[in-house]
Amino acid sequence: MVGFWLVILLAIALLATLPAYQHSRSWGYYPSGIIGLMLLVLISLMWFGLIAFSWPWAAPPSRP
């Protein structure tokens, strides 16, 4: 479940660091590139099963 919230948080941070204002245009794409790389690493870790990913609204599995 932690993986879901990390992906959401990094996706929002990626959108927030895009150079949209005059003072941040000189930075280039370095801040958003770093956060994008972090997002890619996090998704890769979840893909290989090293970080658990589950939907927060999913029902728990029923036991017979």
Secondary structure, DSSP 8 states (H G I E B T S, - for coil): -HHHHHHHHHHHHHHHTS--SHHHHTTTTHHHHHHHHHHHHHHHHHHTTSS----TT-------
